[in-house]
């Protein structure tokens, strides 16, 4: 039947149109990625590859500027091919399909065209009538009406605009003041500083004030009695002493020489036996 040859004719015409659209879309992606690399100096990332810096200085065909442009163009091309490959692998529903396109563009052919095409080799009274009706409908279609002219025009316009911007940036040497290499170095420096600060805080020990590291020891009945001095509270000494010492402390409070005063930070009415220790303590403070 004539349905299949007519569909083949439509397909050859529309395939050329959709290939043109695909070319401008792919070229637009490439130029857009290339422009981004120029604006953000992405070529610096290539120098993290071992041997790249040596290659850039040893080659004599291009200057460093044009060599860096070549690196960015190669990167943009590689990304474009990768995106296209992913699109072809996972975008099967978006591929060009003539029958789906015709049935979508012309509702009268919906399900009829696909049924006639599937049964084009199975000729009987029913399929023959269906194929004849579909052929009549296809013959009345203006195939140019379903050419993606607007999509082709938009893709071409975007390609030209982005290409113009990329050309301007290349010949004017324009790019943003952003260096990916510097950003990466700053990131690692900040990470190193944070780790060092955390380690320092973990290892840091509180050093007691050396002004108060005075041994407070008195001799009572041939035994050493350790005492604790707290001068900042104005309460004199705090100590764990027995009842006998406490009684003597209270008994001798009246005979304490009130004229002996090195500072207002200790309490009065203390036993005379504490006087050398108090004197030593405040002499230590005054000498610092």
SERO-4910 file (N, C-alpha, C, O; in steps of 0.05 Angstrom, whole numbers):
BEGIN
 pado doro    nc1    nc2    nc3   cac1   cac2   cac3    cc1    cc2    cc3    oc1    oc2    oc3
  Unk    A     17    -24      0      0      0      0     17     25      0     41     24      6
  Unk    A      5     47     -7     19     72    -10     24     87     16     37    107     16
  Unk    A     14     76     38     17     90     64     46     90     72     57    110     81
  Unk    A     59     67     70     87     65     79    106     82     62    122     96     74
  Unk    A    105     82     35    122    100     19    117    129     26    136    145     26
  Unk    A     92    137     31     86    164     38     98    172     65    108    194     69
  Unk    A     97    153     84    109    158    110    139    160    108    151    177    122
  Unk    A    152    144     90    180    146     86    188    173     75    209    184     82
  Unk    A    172    184     57    177    210     45    175    232     66    192    250     68
  Unk    A    155    230     83    152    249    105    176    248    124    186    268    134
  Unk    A    184    223    129    206    219    149    232    231    139    246    244    154
  Unk    A    238    227    113    263    238    102    263    269    103    284    281    108
  Unk    A    240    281     99    238    310    100    240    320    128    255    339    134
  Unk    A    225    308    147    225    317    174    251    310    189    259    324    207
  Unk    A    264    288    180    289    281    193    310    302    189    325    309    207
  Unk    A    311    313    164    329    335    159    324    359    177    342    372    187
  Unk    A    298    366    180    290    388    197    299    384    226    309    402    239
  Unk    A    293    360    236    300    354    264    330    351    269    340    357    291
  Unk    A    344    343    249    373    343    251    384    371    252    403    377    267
  Unk    A    373    389    237    381    417    238    375    429    266    392    443    277
  Unk    A    352    422    276    345    431    303    365    419    324    374    434    342
  Unk    A    371    394    321    390    381    340    417    394    338    431    396    359
  Unk    A    426    401    314    452    414    311    453    440    326    472    445    341
  Unk    A    433    458    322    434    484    336    431    481    366    443    496    381
  Unk    A    416    461    375    413    457    404    440    447    416    448    457    437
  Unk    A    453    428    402    479    419    412    500    440    411    516    443    430
  Unk    A    500    455    389    520    477    386    515    498    408    534    510    418
  Unk    A    490    504    413    483    523    434    493    514    462    503    530    477
  Unk    A    490    488    468    500    478    493    530    481    495    541    489    516
  Unk    A    544    475    473    573    477    473    582    505    477    600    511    494
  Unk    A    571    524    462    579    552    465    572    563    492    587    579    503
  Unk    A    550    555    503    542    564    530    561    554    551    570    570    569
  Unk    A    569    529    550    588    518    569    615    532    565    629    538    585
  Unk    A    623    536    540    649    550    535    649    578    546    669    587    557
  Unk    A    626    592    544    624    619    555    627    619    585    640    636    597
  Unk    A    613    600    598    615    598    627    644    593    636    654    604    656
  Unk    A    658    576    621    686    571    628    704    595    625    722    599    640
  Unk    A    698    611    604    714    636    601    708    655    623    727    667    634
  Unk    A    683    659    630    675    679    650    687    672    678    694    689    693
  Unk    A    688    646    684    696    638    711    724    625    711    732    613    731
  Unk    A    740    629    690    768    620    689    771    590    697    788    583    714
  Unk    A    754    574    685    754    545    692    780    531    683    785    509    691
  Unk    A    795    544    665    819    531    655    838    524    678    855    506    675
  Unk    A    836    539    700    854    534    723    851    505    734    870    494    745
  Unk    A    827    494    731    822    467    741    839    447    725    847    426    736
  Unk    A    845    453    700    860    434    683    889    432    694    902    411    689
  Unk    A    899    452    707    926    451    717    930    434    742    952    430    751
  Unk    A    908    424    752    910    404    774    916    377    763    922    358    778
  Unk    A    914    374    736    922    348    723    952    347    722    965    366    713
  Unk    A    964    325    732    994    323    731   1005    326    703    995    314    684
  Unk    A   1025    343    700   1038    347    675   1027    368    657   1038    375    636
  Unk    A   1003    379    665    990    399    648   1006    426    647   1009    438    626
  Unk    A   1016    434    670   1032    459    671   1057    456    655   1066    475    642
  Unk    A   1070    433    656   1094    429    640   1088    429    611   1103    440    595
  Unk    A   1065    418    603   1057    418    575   1052    447    565   1059    454    543
  Unk    A   1039    463    582   1032    490    573   1057    507    569   1057    525    552
  Unk    A   1078    502    584   1103    518    581   1121    507    560   1137    522    548
  Unk    A   1119    481    554   1137    469    534   1126    472    506   1142    472    487
  Unk    A   1100    474    502   1090    476    474   1095    504    463   1095    523    478
  Unk    A   1100    505    438   1107    530    424   1087    538    403   1090    559    390
  Unk    A   1066    522    398   1047    528    377   1029    551    384   1021    567    367
  Unk    A   1021    553    410   1002    572    419   1014    588    442   1030    577    457
  Unk    A   1004    612    445   1011    627    469    995    615    493    977    599    490
  Unk    A   1003    624    517    989    613    541    960    620    541    943    603    549
  Unk    A    953    644    531    925    652    531    908    634    513    887    624    521
  Unk    A    918    630    489    903    613    470    904    584    478    886    568    472
  Unk    A    926    576    491    927    548    501    906    544    522    893    523    523
  Unk    A    902    564    540    881    561    560    853    561    548    836    547    557
  Unk    A    850    577    527    824    576    512    819    549    500    797    539    500
  Unk    A    840    537    490    838    510    479    830    489    500    814    471    495
  Unk    A    841    493    524    834    475    546    804    478    553    790    458    557
  Unk    A    794    503    554    766    507    560    748    497    538    726    486    544
  Unk    A    756    501    513    740    491    491    738    460    491    717    448    486
  Unk    A    761    447    498    761    418    500    743    409    523    728    389    520
  Unk    A    744    423    545    726    416    567    697    419    561    680    402    568
  Unk    A    690    441    547    663    446    539    653    425    519    630    416    521
  Unk    A    670    417    500    663    396    481    659    369    495    640    355    488
  Unk    A    676    363    514    673    338    529    647    337    544    633    317    545
  Unk    A    640    359    558    615    360    573    591    359    554    571    346    561
  Unk    A    593    372    531    570    371    512    565    343    502    543    334    501
  Unk    A    587    328    496    584    301    487    573    283    509    557    265    504
  Unk    A    581    288    534    571    272    556    542    277    561    527    259    566
  Unk    A    533    303    559    505    309    562    488    297    540    467    286    545
  Unk    A    498    298    515    484    286    493    482    256    496    461    244    489
  Unk    A    503    243    506    502    214    510    482    207    531    466    188    528
  Unk    A    481    221    553    462    216    574    433    221    564    415    206    570
  Unk    A    430    241    547    404    247    536    394    224    518    371    217    518
  Unk    A    413    213    502    405    191    484    399    166    499    382    150    491
  Unk    A    413    162    522    409    137    537    384    138    553    369    118    556
  Unk    A    378    161    565    355    163    583    332    180    572    311    183    586
  Unk    A    335    191    548    313    207    537    300    194    513    295    207    493
  Unk    A    295    168    514    284    153    492    257    164    484    249    164    460
  Unk    A    241    173    504    214    183    498    214    208    482    194    216    470
  Unk    A    237    222    481    238    248    468    250    246    439    254    266    426
  Unk    A    257    222    431    269    219    404    247    223    382    223    221    387
  Unk    A    257    229    359    239    235    337    225    209    329    237    189    322
  Unk    A    198    211    329    181    188    321    160    199    302    142    214    311
  Unk    A    161    192    277    143    204    257    114    198    263     97    216    261
  Unk    A    107    174    269     79    167    273     68    182    298     46    192    296
  Unk    A     83    182    320     74    197    343     71    227    337     52    240    346
  Unk    A     89    238    321     88    266    314     63    272    297     49    291    302
  Unk    A     57    255    277     34    259    260      8    256    276    -11    271    272
  Unk    A      7    236    293    -18    232    309    -22    254    329    -45    261    335
  Unk    A      0    266    339     -3    288    358    -11    313    343    -27    329    353
  Unk    A      0    318    319     -6    342    304    -34    341    291    -46    362    286
  Unk    A    -43    317    284    -68    314    270    -85    294    286    -82    270    282
  Unk    A   -103    303    303   -120    285    320   -136    265    304   -143    244    314
  Unk    A   -143    272    278   -160    253    263   -145    227    257   -157    206    252
  Unk    A   -118    228    258   -102    204    252    -95    189    277    -81    168    276
  Unk    A   -103    198    300    -96    185    325   -106    156    326   -129    151    322
  Unk    A    -88    139    332    -92    109    334    -97     97    306    -90     73    302
  Unk    A   -108    112    287   -113    101    261    -87     96    246    -83     76    232
  Unk    A    -69    116    247    -44    115    232    -27     92    243    -16     76    228
  Unk    A    -24     91    269     -7     70    281    -18     42    275     -3     23    270
  Unk    A    -45     39    276    -58     14    270    -53      6    240    -47    -17    234
  Unk    A    -57     25    222    -52     20    194    -23     12    188    -18     -5    172
  Unk    A     -5     26    201     24     20    197     31     -7    207     46    -22    194
  Unk    A     21    -15    230     27    -41    242     15    -64    225     26    -86    225
  Unk    A     -7    -58    211    -21    -79    195    -17    -75    165    -32    -85    149
  Unk    A      5    -61    158     10    -55    129     16    -81    114     13    -81     89
  Unk    A     26   -102    127     32   -127    114     10   -148    118     11   -169    106
  Unk    A    -10   -141    133    -32   -159    139    -57   -148    124    -73   -134    136
  Unk    A    -59   -155     99    -80   -144     82   -105   -162     84   -104   -186     78
  Unk    A   -127   -149     91   -153   -162     90   -174   -140     84   -167   -117     80
  Unk    A   -199   -148     85   -220   -128     79   -219   -104     98   -222    -81     89
  Unk    A   -215   -110    123   -215    -88    144   -191    -71    141   -193    -46    140
  Unk    A   -167    -83    140   -142    -68    139   -139    -53    113   -128    -31    112
  Unk    A   -150    -65     91   -148    -51     65   -164    -25     66   -154     -4     56
  Unk    A   -188    -26     77   -204     -2     80   -190     19     97   -191     43     91
  Unk    A   -178     10    119   -164     28    137   -141     41    124   -136     65    127
  Unk    A   -125     26    109   -101     36     96   -109     57     74    -96     77     71
  Unk    A   -131     51     60   -140     70     39   -149     97     52   -142    118     42
  Unk    A   -163     95     75   -172    120     88   -149    136     99   -148    160     97
  Unk    A   -130    122    110   -106    136    122    -90    148    100    -79    170    103
  Unk    A    -87    135     77    -72    146     54    -85    172     44    -71    191     38
  Unk    A   -111    172     43   -125    197     35   -119    219     54   -114    242     46
  Unk    A   -120    213     80   -115    234    100    -86    244     98    -81    268    101
  Unk    A    -67    226     95    -39    234     93    -34    250     68    -17    269     69
  Unk    A    -47    244     47    -43    259     22    -52    288     24    -42    305     11
  Unk    A    -71    293     42    -80    321     45    -64    337     65    -71    360     71
  Unk    A    -44    325     77    -28    339     97     -6    355     84      8    346     65
  Unk    A     -3    380     93     20    397     85     43    392    105     42    401    127
  Unk    A     62    376     96     83    368    114     99    391    125    110    389    147
  Unk    A    100    413    110    115    436    120    103    448    145    116    463    160
  Unk    A     77    443    149     63    455    172     73    443    199     69    455    220
  Unk    A     85    420    198     94    408    223    124    409    226    136    396    244
  Unk    A    138    423    208    166    427    211    171    445    235    157    466    237
  Unk    A    189    439    254    193    455    278    208    481    272    231    485    281
  Unk    A    195    499    256    208    523    248    215    541    272    236    553    273
  Unk    A    195    544    290    200    562    313    222    552    331    238    568    341
  Unk    A    223    526    335    245    515    352    272    519    339    292    525    352
  Unk    A    272    514    312    298    518    298    306    548    300    330    553    304
  Unk    A    288    566    296    294    595    297    304    603    325    324    617    327
  Unk    A    291    593    346    299    600    373    327    589    379    344    602    391
  Unk    A    331    564    372    357    551    377    379    566    362    401    569    372
  Unk    A    374    573    337    394    588    321    400    615    333    423    624    335
  Unk    A    378    629    343    382    655    354    399    654    380    417    670    384
  Unk    A    392    634    397    408    630    422    437    624    416    455    635    429
  Unk    A    441    607    396    468    600    388    484    625    379    507    628    387
  Unk    A    472    642    363    485    665    353    491    685    375    513    697    376
  Unk    A    472    689    393    476    708    415    498    699    434    516    715    441
  Unk    A    498    674    442    518    664    460    545    664    446    566    669    459
  Unk    A    546    657    421    571    658    406    583    686    405    607    690    407
  Unk    A    565    706    401    574    733    401    586    741    428    607    754    429
  Unk    A    573    733    450    584    739    476    611    726    481    629    738    492
  Unk    A    613    701    473    638    686    476    660    699    460    683    702    469
  Unk    A    654    707    435    674    721    419    683    747    431    707    753    431
  Unk    A    664    762    442    671    787    455    690    782    479    710    796    482
  Unk    A    684    762    495    700    757    519    728    747    511    748    753    524
  Unk    A    730    732    489    756    722    480    774    745    471    797    747    480
  Unk    A    764    763    454    781    784    443    785    807    462    804    823    458
  Unk    A    767    811    481    771    832    501    784    821    526    792    837    544
  Unk    A    788    795    528    800    784    552    784    788    576    794    790    599
  Unk    A    757    788    573    739    794    595    733    768    610    727    747    598
  Unk    A    733    769    636    724    747    654    719    759    682    729    780    688
  Unk    A    704    744    697    699    753    725    724    749    742    741    732    736
  Unk    A    725    765    763    748    763    781    744    740    800    744    743    825
  Unk    A    741    716    789    736    692    805    756    671    796    759    665    772
  Unk    A    771    660    815    791    640    809    784    614    823    785    613    847
  Unk    A    776    594    807    770    568    820    793    557    836    789    545    857
  Unk    A    817    561    826    841    551    841    843    564    868    849    551    888
  Unk    A    838    590    869    839    605    894    817    596    913    821    593    937
  Unk    A    793    592    901    771    582    918    777    555    930    771    550    953
  Unk    A    789    537    914    796    511    925    817    513    946    816    500    967
  Unk    A    838    530    941    859    533    961    848    545    987    855    537   1009
  Unk    A    830    565    984    818    577   1008    801    557   1023    801    557   1048
  Unk    A    788    540   1009    771    520   1022    789    501   1039    782    495   1062
  Unk    A    811    491   1027    828    473   1042    842    487   1065    846    475   1086
  Unk    A    849    513   1061    862    528   1083    842    531   1106    850    528   1129
  Unk    A    817    538   1100    797    542   1121    792    515   1135    789    515   1160
  Unk    A    791    493   1120    787    467   1132    810    460   1150    806    449   1172
  Unk    A    835    466   1141    858    460   1157    858    477   1182    865    467   1204
  Unk    A    851    503   1180    850    520   1204    829    511   1224    834    512   1248
  Unk    A    806    502   1213    785    492   1231    795    467   1246    790    464   1270
  Unk    A    808    449   1232    818    425   1245    839    431   1266    840    420   1287
  Unk    A    857    450   1258    878    458   1277    867    471   1302    876    466   1324
  Unk    A    846    488   1298    834    502   1320    820    482   1338    821    484   1363
  Unk    A    806    463   1326    792    442   1342    812    426   1358    808    419   1381
  Unk    A    835    419   1345    855    403   1359    868    419   1382    874    408   1403
  Unk    A    872    445   1377    883    462   1398    865    465   1422    873    464   1445
  Unk    A    839    468   1416    820    471   1438    817    445   1454    813    446   1478
  Unk    A    820    422   1440    819    397   1455    843    393   1473    841    383   1495
  Unk    A    867    402   1463    892    398   1479    897    421   1498    914    418   1516
  Unk    A    883    443   1496    889    466   1513    882    460   1542    860    450   1547
  Unk    A    899    466   1559    895    462   1588    894    490   1602    909    508   1594
  Unk    A    877    492   1621    875    517   1637    898    518   1656    902    501   1673
  Unk    A    915    538   1653    938    542   1670    930    559   1694    922    582   1690
  Unk    A    933    549   1717    925    565   1741    943    589   1744    966    589   1735
  Unk    A    933    609   1757    948    634   1761    970    628   1781    966    618   1803
  Unk    A    995    635   1771   1018    629   1788   1019    646   1813   1034    639   1831
  Unk    A   1004    668   1814   1005    685   1838    994    671   1862   1002    677   1885
  Unk    A    977    651   1858    965    638   1881    977    610   1886    966    595   1903
  Unk    A    998    604   1873   1011    578   1877   1031    581   1900   1055    577   1896
  Unk    A   1022    586   1924   1038    589   1948   1030    567   1968   1006    564   1974
  Unk    A   1048    552   1977   1042    531   1995   1035    543   2023   1050    558   2035
  Unk    A   1011    536   2031   1002    546   2057   1004    523   2077    986    507   2079
  Unk    A   1025    523   2092   1031    501   2111   1040    513   2137   1057    531   2137
  Unk    A   1028    505   2159   1037    513   2186   1044    488   2202   1034    466   2195
  Unk    A   1059    491   2222   1067    469   2240   1051    471   2265   1051    491   2279
  Unk    A   1037    450   2271   1020    449   2295   1026    422   2309   1020    401   2299
  Unk    A   1037    425   2334   1043    401   2349   1061    382   2334   1058    358   2335
  Unk    A   1080    394   2319   1099    377   2305   1088    365   2279   1102    350   2266
  Unk    A   1064    372   2271   1052    362   2246   1046    385   2227   1039    407   2236
  Unk    A   1048    380   2201   1042    400   2181   1012    400   2176    999    380   2172
  Unk    A   1001    425   2176    973    428   2170    971    445   2145    979    468   2144
  Unk    A    959    433   2123    956    448   2098    932    465   2099    911    457   2109
  Unk    A    935    489   2089    913    509   2089    909    520   2061    927    518   2045
  Unk    A    887    531   2056    879    542   2030    873    571   2033    857    580   2049
  Unk    A    887    587   2016    883    616   2017    864    625   1995    869    617   1972
  Unk    A    845    641   2000    826    651   1980    825    681   1984    806    692   1996
  Unk    A    845    696   1973    846    725   1979    825    741   1963    819    763   1971
  Unk    A    814    730   1942    796    747   1926    769    751   1938    755    770   1930
  Unk    A    762    734   1957    735    737   1969    736    753   1995    714    759   2006
  Unk    A    760    761   2004    761    777   2029    754    761   2053    747    773   2074
  Unk    A    756    735   2052    748    718   2075    773    705   2089    769    688   2106
  Unk    A    796    714   2081    820    703   2094    825    674   2086    825    668   2062
  Unk    A    829    657   2106    835    629   2101    810    611   2103    792    617   2119
  Unk    A    810    590   2087    791    569   2091    807    543   2095    826    539   2080
  Unk    A    800    528   2114    816    504   2120    799    484   2134    778    489   2146
  Unk    A    808    460   2132    797    438   2148    815    434   2172    836    422   2170
  Unk    A    807    444   2195    823    442   2220    807    428   2241    782    426   2240
  Unk    A    820    418   2260    807    404   2282    795    423   2302    799    447   2300
  Unk    A    781    412   2321    767    430   2341    787    444   2359    782    467   2366
  Unk    A    810    431   2365    830    443   2383    842    468   2370    845    489   2382
  Unk    A    849    465   2344    860    488   2329    839    511   2328    846    534   2331
  Unk    A    815    504   2322    794    524   2321    790    539   2347    785    563   2347
  Unk    A    792    524   2370    790    537   2396    812    557   2401    808    579   2410
  Unk    A    837    548   2394    860    566   2397    857    590   2378    865    613   2386
  Unk    A    846    585   2355    842    608   2336    824    629   2348    830    653   2346
  Unk    A    802    620   2360    783    639   2372    795    653   2397    789    676   2402
  Unk    A    811    638   2412    822    649   2437    843    670   2431    846    689   2447
  Unk    A    858    666   2410    880    685   2404    871    709   2387    887    726   2380
  Unk    A    846    710   2380    837    731   2362    838    759   2375    841    779   2362
  Unk    A    836    760   2402    836    786   2416    865    797   2418    868    821   2419
  Unk    A    884    779   2417    912    788   2420    926    793   2394    950    799   2393
  Unk    A    911    792   2372    923    796   2345    930    825   2341    914    843   2348
  Unk    A    953    830   2331    962    858   2326    947    870   2303    951    862   2280
  Unk    A    929    889   2309    913    900   2288    929    919   2270    920    925   2248
  Unk    A    952    928   2278    968    946   2261    982    931   2239    991    943   2219
  Unk    A    984    905   2241    996    889   2219    976    884   2197    957    868   2201
  Unk    A    979    899   2175    959    896   2153    974    902   2126    982    925   2122
  Unk    A    977    882   2110    989    886   2084    968    890   2062    974    901   2041
  Unk    A    944    882   2067    924    884   2047    897    883   2060    894    872   2083
  Unk    A    877    893   2047    849    891   2056    835    866   2047    811    863   2051
  Unk    A    850    848   2035    838    825   2024    837    801   2043    826    780   2036
  Unk    A    848    805   2067    846    783   2087    831    793   2111    830    817   2116
  Unk    A    819    774   2125    803    781   2149    821    786   2173    843    775   2175
  Unk    A    811    802   2191    826    808   2215    820    787   2236    805    768   2232
  Unk    A    832    792   2259    828    774   2282    837    745   2276    822    726   2282
  Unk    A    860    742   2263    871    716   2258    893    709   2278    905    727   2290
  Unk    A    898    684   2283    919    676   2302    946    686   2293    952    688   2270
  Unk    A    962    692   2314    989    702   2308   1006    681   2293   1024    688   2278
  Unk    A   1001    656   2298   1017    635   2285   1013    634   2255   1029    622   2241
  Unk    A    992    648   2245    988    650   2216   1003    674   2204   1004    676   2179
  Unk    A   1013    691   2221   1024    717   2211   1047    713   2191   1046    726   2170
  Unk    A   1066    695   2195   1088    691   2175   1077    682   2148   1086    691   2127
  Unk    A   1058    664   2149   1046    654   2124   1032    677   2109   1034    679   2085
  Unk    A   1017    693   2124   1002    715   2111   1022    735   2099   1018    745   2077
  Unk    A   1042    741   2115   1062    760   2105   1075    750   2079   1079    765   2060
  Unk    A   1083    724   2080   1095    713   2056   1076    714   2032   1085    721   2009
  Unk    A   1051    709   2036   1032    709   2014   1029    736   2001   1030    738   1977
  Unk    A   1026    757   2018   1021    784   2006   1047    796   1996   1046    813   1978
  Unk    A   1070    787   2006   1095    796   1994   1098    785   1966   1107    798   1948
  Unk    A   1089    759   1963   1089    747   1936   1072    763   1917   1079    767   1894
  Unk    A   1048    771   1927   1030    786   1909   1041    813   1902   1039    822   1879
  Unk    A   1053    827   1921   1063    854   1916   1088    854   1898   1094    874   1885
  Unk    A   1102    831   1897   1126    830   1880   1120    823   1851   1139    824   1835
  Unk    A   1096    817   1844   1089    809   1817   1078    833   1801   1071    830   1778
***
